[in-house]
Amino acid sequence: MIEEKKLLALFYRVGLQETRKMMFFYEVFENFKSIFTCMYHILLVHDERVWITVDQEHLL
């Protein structure tokens, strides 16, 4: 099982420039959502990078 912090770090590092790639990574992230112990939000910002923010209250 991939640790949530490692997966989050991966998403922070990846700058996505194509919608197709964005959707691929979104789907991969959705598949791992069930193993997460914290809440998350996916935001699409103006430079088309996907950033993941974690609700601090739910971090272990």
N, CA, C and O atoms as a DFTB+ gen file, in Angstrom:
240 C
 N C O
     1  1       0.848      -1.200       0.000
     2  2       0.000       0.000       0.000
     3  2       0.887       1.255       0.000
     4  3       1.829       1.357       0.786
     5  1       0.587       2.172      -0.857
     6  2       1.355       3.414      -0.927
     7  2       0.983       4.317       0.242
     8  3      -0.197       4.530       0.523
     9  1       1.994       4.844       0.919
    10  2       1.720       5.747       2.032
    11  2       1.121       7.039       1.503
    12  3       1.538       7.543       0.461
    13  1       0.146       7.572       2.222
    14  2      -0.547       8.760       1.751
    15  2       0.382       9.952       1.590
    16  3       0.218      10.741       0.659
    17  1       1.363      10.097       2.488
    18  2       2.271      11.235       2.383
    19  2       3.111      11.161       1.118
    20  3       3.370      12.184       0.484
    21  1       3.539       9.956       0.743
    22  2       4.312       9.784      -0.481
    23  2       3.465      10.106      -1.705
    24  3       3.941      10.732      -2.651
    25  1       2.215       9.676      -1.681
    26  2       1.327       9.940      -2.804
    27  2       1.034      11.427      -2.923
    28  3       1.006      11.970      -4.028
    29  1       0.816      12.088      -1.793
    30  2       0.584      13.524      -1.802
    31  2       1.804      14.258      -2.341
    32  3       1.671      15.201      -3.122
    33  1       2.985      13.830      -1.928
    34  2       4.209      14.457      -2.399
    35  2       4.337      14.322      -3.910
    36  3       4.794      15.244      -4.587
    37  1       3.932      13.173      -4.435
    38  2       3.963      12.962      -5.876
    39  2       3.079      13.978      -6.598
    40  3       3.487      14.569      -7.597
    41  1       1.874      14.172      -6.085
    42  2       0.959      15.108      -6.717
    43  2       1.456      16.550      -6.611
    44  3       1.239      17.349      -7.522
    45  1       2.118      16.884      -5.510
    46  2       2.668      18.224      -5.378
    47  2       3.743      18.483      -6.429
    48  3       3.883      19.606      -6.914
    49  1       4.494      17.454      -6.777
    50  2       5.613      17.631      -7.701
    51  2       5.193      17.647      -9.166
    52  3       5.885      18.223     -10.006
    53  1       4.073      17.022      -9.470
    54  2       3.697      16.857     -10.874
    55  2       2.930      18.079     -11.390
    56  3       1.854      18.404     -10.888
    57  1       3.490      18.742     -12.384
    58  2       2.785      19.831     -13.042
    59  2       2.109      19.283     -14.287
    60  3       2.789      18.788     -15.186
    61  1       0.803      19.358     -14.358
    62  2       0.069      18.741     -15.459
    63  2      -0.322      19.786     -16.502
    64  3      -0.986      20.775     -16.189
    65  1       0.094      19.555     -17.727
    66  2      -0.134      20.546     -18.783
    67  2      -1.253      20.164     -19.750
    68  3      -1.679      20.986     -20.560
    69  1      -1.726      18.932     -19.670
    70  2      -2.774      18.487     -20.596
    71  2      -3.968      17.957     -19.820
    72  3      -3.810      17.286     -18.800
    73  1      -5.149      18.261     -20.304
    74  2      -6.366      17.810     -19.626
    75  2      -6.403      16.295     -19.531
    76  3      -6.822      15.744     -18.514
    77  1      -5.968      15.625     -20.580
    78  2      -5.968      14.165     -20.583
    79  2      -5.109      13.627     -19.446
    80  3      -5.512      12.701     -18.741
    81  1      -3.916      14.213     -19.266
    82  2      -3.044      13.783     -18.179
    83  2      -3.658      14.137     -16.830
    84  3      -3.574      13.360     -15.879
    85  1      -4.273      15.310     -16.753
    86  2      -4.894      15.720     -15.501
    87  2      -5.945      14.699     -15.081
    88  3      -6.000      14.299     -13.918
    89  1      -6.783      14.276     -16.034
    90  2      -7.830      13.326     -15.708
    91  2      -7.238      11.973     -15.316
    92  3      -7.774      11.291     -14.442
    93  1      -6.139      11.585     -15.956
    94  2      -5.500      10.318     -15.601
    95  2      -5.031      10.340     -14.156
    96  3      -5.290       9.399     -13.406
    97  1      -4.340      11.412     -13.756
    98  2      -3.848      11.495     -12.397
    99  2      -5.001      11.630     -11.404
   100  3      -4.936      11.108     -10.291
   101  1      -6.060      12.336     -11.817
   102  2      -7.227      12.457     -10.942
   103  2      -7.836      11.081     -10.677
   104  3      -8.197      10.763      -9.544
   105  1      -7.948      10.267     -11.734
   106  2      -8.521       8.936     -11.583
   107  2      -7.635       8.058     -10.707
   108  3      -8.139       7.298      -9.880
   109  1      -6.317       8.158     -10.881
   110  2      -5.400       7.395     -10.039
   111  2      -5.576       7.804      -8.584
   112  3      -5.622       6.957      -7.691
   113  1      -5.674       9.127      -8.350
   114  2      -5.847       9.612      -6.991
   115  2      -7.159       9.121      -6.407
   116  3      -7.203       8.723      -5.243
   117  1      -8.220       9.142      -7.184
   118  2      -9.524       8.657      -6.723
   119  2      -9.439       7.188      -6.318
   120  3     -10.078       6.770      -5.352
   121  1      -8.655       6.409      -7.050
   122  2      -8.524       4.987      -6.737
   123  2      -7.849       4.765      -5.392
   124  3      -8.089       3.754      -4.732
   125  1      -6.998       5.712      -4.982
   126  2      -6.297       5.567      -3.712
   127  2      -7.043       6.240      -2.563
   128  3      -6.651       6.104      -1.404
   129  1      -8.100       6.955      -2.874
   130  2      -8.794       7.734      -1.860
   131  2      -9.237       6.880      -0.678
   132  3      -9.184       7.330       0.467
   133  1      -9.669       5.665      -0.945
   134  2     -10.219       4.837       0.116
   135  2      -9.188       4.464       1.180
   136  3      -9.566       4.120       2.300
   137  1      -7.890       4.523       0.853
   138  2      -6.869       4.175       1.837
   139  2      -6.432       5.376       2.650
   140  3      -5.659       5.235       3.597
   141  1      -6.914       6.550       2.294
   142  2      -6.482       7.758       2.982
   143  2      -7.176       7.896       4.337
   144  3      -8.326       7.492       4.511
   145  1      -6.456       8.472       5.277
   146  2      -7.034       8.695       6.593
   147  2      -7.284      10.180       6.815
   148  3      -7.591      10.602       7.930
   149  1      -7.155      10.962       5.769
   150  2      -7.382      12.393       5.901
   151  2      -8.272      12.880       4.766
   152  3      -8.396      12.213       3.739
   153  1      -8.879      14.016       4.945
   154  2      -9.700      14.621       3.907
   155  2      -8.789      15.354       2.943
   156  3      -7.678      15.738       3.308
   157  1      -9.243      15.551       1.725
   158  2      -8.416      16.219       0.745
   159  2      -9.288      17.032      -0.207
   160  3     -10.497      16.827      -0.305
   161  1      -8.648      17.943      -0.890
   162  2      -9.308      18.713      -1.937
   163  2      -8.362      18.783      -3.126
   164  3      -7.154      18.951      -2.954
   165  1      -8.901      18.657      -4.322
   166  2      -8.090      18.825      -5.521
   167  2      -8.491      20.149      -6.162
   168  3      -9.660      20.375      -6.472
   169  1      -7.508      21.013      -6.356
   170  2      -7.770      22.329      -6.928
   171  2      -7.015      22.480      -8.236
   172  3      -5.842      22.121      -8.333
   173  1      -7.692      23.012      -9.235
   174  2      -7.037      23.300     -10.501
   175  2      -6.733      24.796     -10.528
   176  3      -7.649      25.619     -10.543
   177  1      -5.450      25.145     -10.534
   178  2      -5.076      26.550     -10.501
   179  2      -4.723      27.038     -11.895
   180  3      -4.706      26.253     -12.843
   181  1      -4.444      28.320     -12.027
   182  2      -4.355      28.947     -13.342
   183  2      -3.250      28.374     -14.220
   184  3      -3.354      28.439     -15.444
   185  1      -2.210      27.822     -13.641
   186  2      -1.128      27.277     -14.468
   187  2      -1.325      25.800     -14.784
   188  3      -0.407      25.134     -15.263
   189  1      -2.519      25.293     -14.517
   190  2      -2.906      23.925     -14.848
   191  2      -2.119      22.900     -14.048
   192  3      -1.990      21.751     -14.471
   193  1      -1.601      23.295     -12.920
   194  2      -0.995      22.311     -12.020
   195  2      -2.077      21.842     -11.054
   196  3      -2.959      22.607     -10.666
   197  1      -1.993      20.595     -10.683
   198  2      -2.936      20.061      -9.708
   199  2      -2.251      20.048      -8.348
   200  3      -1.220      19.404      -8.153
   201  1      -2.853      20.773      -7.417
   202  2      -2.319      20.814      -6.061
   203  2      -3.284      20.099      -5.136
   204  3      -4.500      20.198      -5.298
   205  1      -2.747      19.390      -4.180
   206  2      -3.590      18.709      -3.206
   207  2      -3.372      19.362      -1.848
   208  3      -2.240      19.492      -1.383
   209  1      -4.459      19.766      -1.226
   210  2      -4.364      20.335       0.110
   211  2      -5.043      19.386       1.078
   212  3      -6.086      18.810       0.770
   213  1      -4.451      19.229       2.240
   214  2      -4.971      18.283       3.217
   215  2      -5.556      19.030       4.397
   216  3      -4.963      19.984       4.901
   217  1      -6.714      18.592       4.827
   218  2      -7.338      19.145       6.018
   219  2      -6.458      18.781       7.212
   220  3      -6.349      17.607       7.564
   221  1      -5.827      19.785       7.842
   222  2      -4.861      19.554       8.915
   223  2      -5.456      18.764      10.074
   224  3      -4.747      17.990      10.717
   225  1      -6.723      18.942      10.348
   226  2      -7.351      18.271      11.483
   227  2      -7.425      16.763      11.298
   228  3      -7.601      16.022      12.265
   229  1      -7.291      16.305      10.045
   230  2      -7.436      14.880       9.786
   231  2      -6.104      14.183       9.534
   232  3      -6.076      12.991       9.227
   233  1      -4.999      14.921       9.662
   234  2      -3.694      14.286       9.500
   235  2      -3.346      13.477      10.748
   236  3      -3.641      13.885      11.871
   237  1      -2.728      12.350      10.534
   238  2      -2.331      11.522      11.681
   239  2      -0.984      11.973      12.205
   240  3      -0.475      11.402      13.169
